[in-house]
Amino acid sequence: MKTIYTYLIVILAMLFWGLTFVWSSIVFEYYSPITTIFLRLVISTAIMFVGLKVFNLIAPIRKEDYRLFLLSALFNPFLYFLGENYGIKYSSATISAVVIAAIPVFTPIIGYYFIREKLSKVNIMGMVVSFSGILLILVDDDFSLNVHPVGVFALSVAVVTAVGYAIVLKRLAENYNAFLIIAVQNLIGIIYFLPLFLFFDLHDFLNIPVTSELVVAMLELAVFGSSLAFVFYAIGTRELGVNKTNFFTNLIPVITAVFAFFVLEERFDFYKILGMVIVILGVILSQLKQKMKIVNMYRFFWKFRK
């Protein structure tokens, strides 16, 4: 029963993250990406710190880790959210979700150069497959871009910074609770975004009428996408392990595509759908490394028994 409950909340986390691409598209009808991210972080950070206080999870930050937190917040939420949100604004919710879903495929490249993690043949094959799928999505029959160049650049920034963030996060996770890391990063992210918000968006923000659609979508982003999804994901990681939980992230672009079709009325031709399928297959393929290790260990064990 506990396992079923865990699987359900992990699926809920993926549902919320998949819907963030749709909710962001709705908010962009009113606010720019900078205002959207800033407000999302303010609401989410308040929720996270209240939760940390209630469950007595607040701990002091060591001085030697200040730079790591500043760097991690620069990667995520600052640069990553800018890349992701401008990617959504200048492409589409579904295309953005598919490209972002390929992040786990390219993470081993950075891991190889910075922490000397070996690249397997499966990793390389997954990269090639996913990259070919991304090209199929972004390029027309005449090899011209069917997505605004700003969207392509923004999504590239999101992928690169997410990979770099994973390296920094690995060091922070050795000493701090996951909820505390996210809350502190969001708080620093607010400080990073504040000058941009005040300089570029404050005037428009004060003059844009607030509607129920806008309020609901913004609260959905902050409460479900930036808060509950992370909590549910952390619980899933604790109960199921990192590999099993990460496997469910393959659902995110599928969820986004389905809801974008019905809510945003996005339409895709055969080649775009094929490209999405190829990207997801590449992601799944890249995650088979750990499973193959387990299978090989199992075979070795029984060979030894015999």
C-alpha positions in Angstrom: 0.0 0.0 0.0 2.9 2.4 0.9 4.5 1.6 -2.5 1.3 2.4 -4.4 0.9 5.7 -2.5 4.5 6.6 -3.3 4.0 5.9 -7.0 0.9 8.0 -7.0 2.5 11.0 -5.5 5.5 10.7 -7.9 3.1 10.6 -10.9 1.4 13.7 -9.3 4.8 15.5 -9.3 5.3 14.7 -13.0 1.7 15.9 -13.7 2.3 19.2 -12.0 5.7 19.7 -13.7 4.1 18.8 -17.1 1.4 21.3 -16.5 3.8 24.1 -15.6 4.6 24.5 -19.3 0.8 25.0 -20.0 0.3 27.3 -17.0 3.3 29.4 -18.0 1.9 29.8 -21.5 -1.4 31.2 -19.9 0.5 33.6 -17.7 2.6 34.9 -20.6 -0.6 36.3 -22.1 -0.4 38.9 -19.3 3.2 39.0 -17.9 6.7 38.7 -19.3 8.8 35.7 -18.3 10.8 37.8 -15.8 7.6 38.9 -13.9 6.2 35.4 -14.1 9.4 33.8 -12.6 9.8 36.5 -9.9 6.2 36.2 -8.6 6.4 32.4 -8.8 9.5 32.4 -6.7 8.1 34.9 -4.1 5.0 32.7 -3.6 6.9 29.4 -3.6 9.6 30.6 -1.3 7.1 31.8 1.3 5.4 28.4 1.1 8.7 26.5 1.4 9.9 28.4 4.4 6.6 28.1 6.2 6.8 24.3 5.7 10.5 24.2 6.9 9.5 26.1 10.0 6.5 23.9 10.7 8.5 20.7 10.4 11.6 22.2 12.1 13.9 21.6 9.1 15.6 25.0 9.0 19.4 24.6 9.6 22.3 27.1 9.5 24.3 27.5 6.3 28.1 27.0 6.7 30.1 30.0 5.5 32.2 27.9 3.2 29.0 26.9 1.3 27.8 30.5 0.6 29.5 30.5 -2.8 28.0 27.1 -3.7 24.5 28.4 -2.9 25.1 31.6 -4.8 26.4 29.6 -7.8 23.6 27.0 -7.6 20.9 29.7 -7.5 22.6 31.4 -10.5 22.2 28.2 -12.4 18.7 27.4 -11.1 16.3 29.2 -10.7 17.9 32.3 -12.4 19.5 31.1 -15.7 17.5 27.9 -16.0 14.1 29.6 -15.5 15.0 32.4 -17.9 15.9 29.8 -20.5 12.9 27.6 -19.9 10.4 30.5 -19.8 11.7 32.4 -22.9 11.8 29.0 -24.6 8.1 28.5 -23.9 7.3 32.1 -25.0 9.1 31.8 -28.3 8.4 28.2 -29.2 5.5 26.2 -27.6 4.8 24.5 -24.3 5.2 21.0 -25.8 8.4 21.7 -27.7 9.9 23.2 -24.6 8.9 20.3 -22.5 10.4 17.8 -24.9 13.8 19.7 -25.2 14.0 20.1 -21.4 13.2 16.4 -20.9 16.5 15.6 -22.7 18.6 17.2 -19.9 19.3 13.8 -18.3 20.7 12.6 -21.6 23.4 15.4 -21.7 24.3 15.4 -18.0 26.9 12.6 -18.4 29.0 14.9 -20.7 29.5 17.5 -18.0 29.9 14.6 -15.5 32.7 13.2 -17.6 34.7 16.5 -17.8 34.2 17.7 -14.2 33.9 14.6 -12.0 35.3 12.1 -14.4 32.3 9.8 -14.6 32.7 7.4 -17.4 30.5 7.7 -20.5 29.0 4.4 -21.5 28.0 3.3 -25.0 24.3 3.5 -23.9 24.8 7.2 -22.7 26.3 8.1 -26.1 23.6 6.3 -28.0 20.9 8.0 -26.0 22.5 11.4 -26.7 22.6 10.7 -30.5 19.0 9.5 -30.6 17.6 12.4 -28.5 19.6 15.0 -30.4 18.2 13.7 -33.7 14.7 13.9 -32.3 15.3 17.5 -31.2 16.5 18.4 -34.7 13.4 16.8 -36.2 11.2 19.0 -33.9 13.0 22.2 -34.5 13.8 22.0 -38.3 11.4 22.1 -41.3 11.7 19.9 -44.4 13.9 22.6 -46.1 16.3 22.6 -43.0 15.1 26.0 -41.8 14.1 26.6 -38.2 10.4 26.4 -37.5 11.0 27.8 -34.0 12.1 31.4 -33.3 15.9 31.5 -32.8 15.4 33.2 -29.4 13.4 30.1 -28.4 16.1 27.7 -29.5 18.8 29.8 -27.8 16.8 30.1 -24.6 16.1 26.3 -24.4 19.8 25.7 -25.0 20.7 27.9 -22.1 18.2 26.0 -19.9 19.7 22.6 -20.8 23.3 23.7 -20.3 22.6 25.5 -17.0 20.5 22.6 -15.7 23.4 20.2 -16.3 25.8 22.6 -14.5 23.4 22.9 -11.7 23.3 19.1 -11.2 27.0 19.1 -10.5 26.8 21.9 -7.9 23.7 20.4 -6.3 25.5 17.1 -5.9 27.9 18.8 -3.5 25.2 20.7 -1.6 23.0 17.6 -1.2 25.8 16.0 0.9 25.3 18.4 3.8 21.8 19.9 3.5 18.1 18.8 3.4 16.7 19.0 -0.1 13.8 21.2 0.9 16.2 23.7 2.6 18.4 23.8 -0.5 15.4 24.6 -2.8 14.0 27.2 -0.4 17.4 29.0 0.0 18.0 28.8 -3.8 14.6 30.3 -4.5 15.3 33.1 -2.0 18.6 33.9 -3.6 16.8 33.7 -7.0 14.4 36.4 -5.9 17.4 38.7 -5.2 18.8 37.9 -8.6 15.5 38.7 -10.4 14.6 41.7 -8.4 16.7 44.3 -10.3 15.4 42.9 -13.7 11.8 43.0 -12.5 12.2 46.6 -11.1 14.0 47.9 -14.2 12.2 46.1 -17.1 8.8 45.0 -15.8 7.5 47.0 -12.9 5.7 49.6 -14.9 3.9 47.0 -17.0 3.2 44.9 -14.0 1.4 47.8 -12.2 -0.7 48.6 -15.3 -1.8 45.1 -16.3 -5.3 44.2 -15.0 -5.5 41.2 -12.8 -7.9 38.6 -13.9 -9.1 35.3 -12.3 -7.4 33.3 -15.1 -4.1 35.0 -14.3 -4.3 34.6 -10.6 -5.3 30.9 -10.9 -2.5 30.1 -13.3 0.1 31.9 -11.2 -0.9 30.1 -8.0 -0.9 26.8 -9.9 2.7 27.5 -11.0 3.9 28.5 -7.5 1.9 26.0 -5.3 1.9 22.9 -7.5 4.9 23.4 -9.9 7.4 25.0 -7.6 6.4 23.6 -4.2 4.3 20.4 -4.0 6.0 18.9 -7.1 9.4 19.2 -5.4 8.0 17.8 -2.1 6.4 14.8 -3.8 9.5 14.2 -5.9 11.7 14.2 -2.8 9.4 11.7 -1.1 9.5 9.5 -4.2 13.3 9.7 -4.3 13.5 8.7 -0.6 11.1 5.7 -1.0 11.9 4.4 -4.5 15.4 5.7 -5.1 16.8 8.2 -7.6 16.7 5.9 -10.7 13.2 4.7 -10.4 11.9 8.2 -9.6 13.8 9.8 -12.5 12.3 7.3 -14.9 8.9 8.9 -14.4 10.3 12.2 -15.7 9.7 10.7 -19.2 6.0 11.4 -18.6 6.4 15.2 -18.4 6.5 16.0 -22.2 3.7 13.5 -22.8 1.6 15.2 -20.1 2.4 18.7 -21.5 1.6 17.6 -25.1 -1.8 16.2 -24.1 -2.9 19.3 -22.0 -1.4 21.7 -24.5 -3.5 20.1 -27.2 -6.8 20.5 -25.2 -6.1 23.7 -23.2 -3.9 25.7 -25.6 -5.1 24.0 -28.8 -1.5 23.3 -30.0 -1.3 21.2 -33.2 1.6 19.1 -34.5 2.3 17.4 -37.7 3.6 13.8 -38.1 7.3 14.8 -38.0 7.0 16.8 -34.8 5.2 14.0 -33.1 7.8 11.5 -34.4 10.6 13.8 -33.1 9.0 13.9 -29.6 8.8 10.1 -29.5 12.5 9.8 -30.6 13.6 12.3 -27.9 11.7 10.4 -25.2 13.1 7.1 -26.4 16.6 8.6 -26.3 16.0 9.7 -22.7 14.8 6.2 -21.7 17.7 4.6 -23.5 20.2 6.8 -21.7 18.7 5.7 -18.3 19.2 2.0 -19.0 22.8 2.1 -17.8 21.9 1.4 -14.1 19.3 -1.2 -15.1 21.9 -3.1 -17.2 24.3 -3.0 -14.2 21.7 -4.6 -12.0 20.9 -7.3 -14.6 24.6 -8.1 -15.0 25.1 -8.3 -11.2 22.1 -10.6 -11.0 23.5 -12.9 -13.7 26.9 -12.9 -12.0 25.3 -13.8 -8.7 23.5 -16.9 -10.1 26.6 -17.9 -12.1 28.6 -17.8 -8.9 25.9 -19.8 -7.0 26.1 -22.5 -9.7 
